[in-house]
Amino acid sequence: MSTKLTIGLFGFGVVGQGLNDIIRTKDLNLEIKKIAIKNPEKKRSLPEELFTTDASVILNDPEINTIVELINDADAAYSIVKAALKSGKNVVSANKKMVATHLEEFLHIQEQYGTSLLYEGAVCGSIPIIRNLEEYYDNELLYSIRGIFNGSSNYILSKTFTENLDYATALKQAQDLGFAETDPILDVGGFDAKYKLVIAASHAYGVLPNPDDVFNIGIQNLSSKDIQYAKEKNYKIKLVPTALEFGERQVVLYVLPKMIKADDFLFNVENEYNGVIVQAAFADQQFFFGKGAGGHPTGSAVLSDITALRYEYKYEYKKYRSNKGFILSNDYQLNVYLRYTDESILSKLKLSEVTERFYSPDFSYVIGKVALSELFANADLLDNKHTFIAEINTLATPTI
């Protein structure tokens, strides 16, 4: 028999309203008792008495046994979630930055206070990847997880390839449609995808890295030259977060643009859609596809977590607790395309095994191998409009 959930909801933006829309169509054993909002002057679609600007009204209400956190502010979300878990309330969150940054602490808090934190909606919207990694792949040997985790960046890349828009025009279109923020760097810079990758890797491999220790670079320096090269070689460029096991119990995590061919599942993932590829020893390659953003897609993932709490579901963090000894490492070789104007960058990155070069008065590019540790050490050199880097071809072998 399911437990009656009395919910305190934090945030009534796109996802909060989407969640409410879905709940209204269902006959579920739950009730939203109070909604915390930031702006009391904004016109709402629900009765005024449902709303409050005081978080303590929800957190201190003994009748509320479940908190649903759907706000943008990661620091404020952290305080809310931590207080709720410690007070005996279960929590559902869609805040990827907050979860990724504090996951290990939350794991111990849940254990100490017997509460549950679920966050399926924080990773790839409607795609149920966390629960699958936690349950379906419990005993699987996972080789890798990679995919398209950010709908805003993918929308921009789709428009540059399918409609021949330049990057700036595609970005403006994404902003006008609400897919990208006024300051889009969290999306196009690969930060959003990195937070999601950290969360996914914790359930896949049991590693709990600090997001600052994971390399990310995005598509913000993409130019028409890079698009031209990709099209001439029959590639598409996608922003692809990757987690994979290599060597002796080592795991590498990184977010990087990637040039992919038509035989890759991700090749046809367009616009705001997300796709996740899980490569396993026995299940082989499996592909998850769905909308990665929006009120109703993300709201459906949040509701899935809420309904799971009716049956006292918890993440068991099995691979973390089994202590299989995976170590996060950047000692991994990548095959890359590098466009540049400053010739000295080649020696600074210690590029090797060069297979292709091109020089012109305006720019040059090279195809070669580089250690991920070198990219990390020279991240500032890579983040300028005269430089663009993307992984290309097959994954390279690790450095021993």
C-alpha positions in Angstrom: 0.0 0.0 0.0 1.4 3.4 -0.9 2.1 6.2 1.6 0.1 9.4 1.4 2.5 12.2 0.4 1.9 15.8 1.5 4.2 18.0 -0.6 5.9 21.3 0.0 7.0 22.6 -3.4 9.9 25.1 -3.8 9.6 26.9 -7.1 6.8 27.4 -9.5 8.6 28.1 -12.8 8.5 26.1 -16.0 9.1 22.7 -14.3 7.0 23.5 -11.2 4.0 24.4 -13.4 4.7 21.5 -15.7 4.6 19.1 -12.6 1.4 20.7 -11.4 -0.2 20.2 -14.8 0.7 16.5 -14.8 -0.5 15.9 -11.3 -3.9 17.4 -12.1 -4.4 14.8 -14.7 -3.7 11.9 -12.3 -5.5 10.4 -9.4 -2.6 10.0 -7.1 -2.2 9.6 -3.4 -0.6 12.9 -2.9 -1.3 16.6 -2.3 0.6 19.8 -2.8 0.0 21.7 0.4 2.2 24.8 0.0 4.4 26.3 -2.7 7.4 28.6 -1.9 8.0 31.3 -4.4 10.5 34.2 -4.8 8.3 36.9 -6.3 4.9 37.3 -4.6 3.8 40.0 -7.1 3.8 37.6 -10.1 0.4 36.5 -11.2 -0.1 32.7 -10.6 -2.5 30.2 -12.0 -3.4 28.7 -8.6 -5.1 30.2 -5.5 -3.1 32.8 -3.6 -3.3 30.9 -0.3 -1.2 28.1 -1.7 1.9 30.3 -2.0 4.4 31.6 0.5 7.7 33.4 0.4 8.9 32.0 3.7 10.7 28.7 3.4 10.3 27.9 7.1 6.5 27.6 6.6 7.1 24.5 4.5 10.2 23.1 6.3 8.6 23.4 9.8 5.2 22.0 8.8 4.9 18.6 10.5 2.2 17.6 8.0 4.5 18.0 5.0 6.5 14.8 4.6 7.9 15.4 1.1 9.9 18.4 -0.3 10.1 18.9 -4.1 12.8 21.4 -4.9 12.7 23.1 -8.3 14.5 26.4 -8.0 17.5 27.7 -10.0 19.6 28.9 -7.2 22.0 26.0 -6.3 23.1 27.6 -3.0 19.6 28.2 -1.8 18.6 24.7 -3.0 21.4 23.2 -1.0 20.2 24.8 2.2 16.6 23.7 1.6 17.5 20.1 0.8 19.9 19.7 3.7 17.4 21.1 6.2 14.6 19.0 4.8 16.6 15.7 4.9 17.8 16.4 8.4 14.2 17.1 9.6 13.0 13.7 8.4 11.4 14.8 5.1 12.1 13.0 1.8 13.2 15.2 -1.1 12.9 15.2 -4.9 15.2 17.7 -6.7 15.9 18.7 -10.3 18.9 20.9 -9.5 21.9 19.2 -11.1 24.6 21.7 -9.9 23.4 21.4 -6.3 23.2 17.6 -6.4 26.6 17.1 -8.2 28.4 19.5 -5.9 27.1 18.0 -2.6 26.3 14.4 -3.5 28.7 12.7 -1.1 27.4 14.9 1.8 23.8 14.1 0.9 24.6 10.4 0.7 25.8 10.4 4.3 22.9 12.6 5.5 20.4 10.2 4.0 22.1 7.3 5.8 22.2 9.2 9.1 18.6 10.4 9.1 16.9 7.6 7.2 15.6 9.9 4.5 15.6 9.7 0.7 16.8 12.2 -2.0 15.8 11.4 -5.5 16.9 13.4 -8.6 15.9 11.7 -11.8 14.8 15.1 -13.3 18.2 16.6 -12.8 19.8 14.5 -15.6 18.4 14.5 -19.2 14.9 15.6 -18.5 12.4 12.8 -19.4 15.1 10.1 -19.9 15.1 7.6 -16.9 18.8 7.1 -16.9 19.6 7.3 -13.1 17.1 4.6 -12.1 18.4 2.4 -14.9 22.0 2.9 -13.9 21.1 2.2 -10.3 18.9 -0.8 -10.8 19.1 -2.3 -14.3 22.9 -2.1 -14.6 23.5 -3.1 -10.9 25.6 -6.1 -11.8 26.8 -5.0 -15.3 30.3 -4.2 -16.2 29.9 -0.8 -17.8 32.5 0.3 -20.3 31.2 3.8 -20.9 28.3 6.3 -20.7 28.2 9.1 -23.2 25.5 11.3 -24.8 23.9 14.6 -25.4 22.9 15.9 -22.0 22.1 19.6 -22.8 19.2 20.5 -25.0 20.2 24.2 -25.5 23.6 23.4 -27.0 22.2 20.6 -29.1 19.5 23.0 -30.5 22.3 25.5 -31.5 24.4 22.8 -33.1 21.3 21.4 -35.0 20.6 24.8 -36.5 24.2 25.3 -37.6 24.2 22.0 -39.5 20.6 21.6 -40.7 19.8 25.3 -41.5 23.3 26.6 -42.1 22.9 29.3 -39.4 26.0 30.8 -37.9 26.6 30.2 -34.2 25.6 33.7 -33.1 22.3 33.5 -35.0 21.5 30.0 -33.7 22.3 31.1 -30.1 20.0 34.1 -30.4 17.2 31.9 -31.7 17.7 29.5 -28.8 17.5 32.4 -26.4 14.3 33.8 -28.0 12.7 30.3 -27.6 13.7 30.1 -23.9 16.1 27.2 -24.5 19.2 29.3 -23.6 19.7 31.9 -20.9 20.7 35.5 -21.5 24.2 34.4 -20.3 24.3 31.0 -21.9 27.8 29.9 -20.7 26.5 27.2 -18.3 24.9 25.5 -21.3 27.2 26.2 -24.2 30.3 26.0 -22.0 29.6 22.4 -21.0 29.0 23.1 -17.3 25.4 21.9 -17.2 26.4 18.7 -19.0 29.3 18.2 -16.6 27.1 18.4 -13.5 24.8 15.8 -15.1 27.7 13.6 -16.0 29.0 13.6 -12.4 25.7 12.5 -11.1 25.4 9.7 -13.7 28.9 8.5 -13.1 28.2 8.2 -9.4 25.6 5.6 -10.1 27.5 3.9 -12.9 30.9 3.6 -11.3 30.5 4.6 -7.6 32.9 7.6 -8.0 31.9 10.9 -6.4 34.2 13.5 -7.9 34.1 17.3 -7.3 32.8 18.8 -10.5 35.8 21.1 -10.5 38.0 18.1 -11.1 36.2 17.2 -14.3 37.3 18.8 -17.5 34.7 20.6 -19.6 34.9 22.8 -22.7 32.0 23.7 -24.8 30.9 25.0 -28.2 31.1 28.8 -27.5 34.1 29.1 -29.8 32.6 27.2 -32.7 33.1 29.0 -36.1 32.1 28.5 -39.7 35.6 27.0 -40.3 34.9 24.1 -37.9 31.4 23.5 -39.4 32.9 23.5 -42.9 35.5 20.9 -41.9 32.9 18.7 -40.3 30.6 18.8 -43.3 33.4 18.0 -45.7 34.3 14.9 -43.7 30.6 13.9 -43.2 30.7 14.6 -39.5 28.2 16.4 -37.2 29.5 18.2 -34.1 27.8 17.4 -30.8 28.6 18.4 -27.3 29.2 15.0 -25.6 29.9 14.3 -22.0 31.7 11.0 -21.6 32.4 8.6 -18.7 34.4 5.4 -19.3 36.5 2.8 -17.6 40.0 2.2 -18.8 43.3 0.7 -17.5 43.3 -0.8 -14.0 40.1 0.4 -12.4 40.4 3.9 -13.7 37.5 6.1 -14.8 37.8 9.2 -16.9 35.1 11.9 -17.1 35.1 14.8 -19.5 32.8 17.1 -21.6 34.0 18.0 -25.0 32.6 18.7 -28.5 32.8 15.6 -30.6 32.7 15.0 -34.3 30.6 11.9 -35.0 29.6 9.9 -38.1 26.2 8.8 -39.3 26.6 5.3 -37.7 26.6 6.9 -34.2 23.2 6.9 -32.4 23.8 10.6 -31.4 24.1 11.7 -35.1 20.4 12.1 -35.4 19.6 13.5 -32.0 18.5 17.0 -32.9 17.2 20.3 -31.4 16.3 20.1 -27.7 16.4 16.3 -27.5 18.8 14.4 -25.4 20.3 10.9 -26.0 22.4 8.6 -23.7 24.4 5.6 -24.9 25.4 3.0 -22.3 28.0 0.5 -23.4 28.1 -2.6 -21.2 29.9 -5.9 -21.3 26.8 -8.1 -21.5 24.0 -5.8 -22.6 26.3 -4.3 -25.2 25.2 -0.9 -26.5 21.9 0.6 -25.4 20.4 3.9 -26.4 18.0 6.2 -24.4 16.3 9.0 -26.2 13.9 11.7 -25.1 13.3 15.4 -24.5 15.9 16.8 -22.2 14.2 20.1 -21.2 10.9 21.7 -20.8 8.2 21.7 -18.1 6.3 18.6 -19.0 9.2 16.3 -19.9 11.2 17.2 -16.7 8.0 17.3 -14.7 7.3 13.7 -15.7 10.7 12.7 -14.3 10.1 14.6 -11.1 6.7 12.9 -10.7 8.3 9.5 -11.3 10.5 10.2 -8.2 7.6 11.5 -6.2 5.5 8.4 -6.9 8.5 6.2 -6.1 8.6 7.8 -2.6 5.1 6.6 -2.0 6.7 3.1 -1.8 9.7 4.3 0.3 12.1 4.0 -2.6 15.8 5.1 -2.0 18.9 5.0 -4.1 21.2 2.4 -2.6 24.4 3.7 -4.2 25.4 0.1 -4.6 28.6 0.6 -6.6 29.8 3.3 -4.2 29.1 1.1 -1.2 30.7 -2.0 -2.8 34.0 -0.1 -2.8 35.2 -1.5 -6.1 38.1 1.0 -6.0 37.5 3.0 -9.2 39.8 6.0 -9.4 39.2 9.2 -11.3 42.1 9.8 -13.7 42.9 12.3 -16.5 45.8 10.1 -17.8 43.9 9.4 -20.9 44.7 10.0 -24.6 42.2 11.7 -26.9 42.2 12.0 -30.7 41.3 15.6 -31.4 40.6 18.3 -34.0 42.3 21.5 -33.0 41.7 24.9 -34.8 44.1 27.6 -33.8 46.0 30.7 -34.8 48.9 30.6 -32.2 51.4 27.9 -33.3 52.8 27.6 -29.8 49.7 25.9 -28.6 50.8 22.7 -30.2 53.9 22.4 -28.1 52.1 23.5 -24.9 49.4 20.8 -25.4 52.2 18.3 -26.3 50.2 17.1 -29.3 51.5 13.9 -30.7 50.8 11.4 -33.6 49.6 14.1 -35.9 47.8 12.7 -38.9 46.5 15.8 -40.6 47.5 19.5 -40.8 46.2 22.6 -42.6 47.7 26.1 -42.7 46.2 29.4 -44.0 46.8 33.1 -43.3 43.6 33.2 -41.1 43.7 29.9 -39.2 45.2 26.4 -39.0 44.0 23.1 -37.8 45.6 19.8 -36.9 44.4 16.3 -36.1 46.4 14.5 -33.4 46.5 13.0 -29.9 46.7 14.7 -26.6 46.4 13.7 -23.0 43.3 14.9 -21.1 45.6 16.1 -18.3 47.3 18.5 -20.8 43.9 19.9 -21.8 43.1 20.5 -18.2 46.5 22.2 -17.6 46.0 24.5 -20.6 42.2 25.2 -20.3 42.8 28.9 -20.4 44.5 28.6 -23.8 41.6 26.7 -25.2 38.9 29.1 -24.1 39.3 31.9 -26.7 37.5 32.6 -30.0 40.6 31.8 -32.1 40.7 28.2 -30.8 38.2 25.3 -31.0 38.8 21.7 -30.0 36.7 18.6 -30.6 37.2 14.9 -30.1 37.3 13.1 -33.4 37.2 9.5 -34.6 37.4 6.6 -32.2 38.3 6.7 -28.5 42.1 6.5 -28.1 43.9 4.1 -25.8 45.0 5.1 -22.4 48.5 6.2 -21.4 50.1 3.7 -19.2 
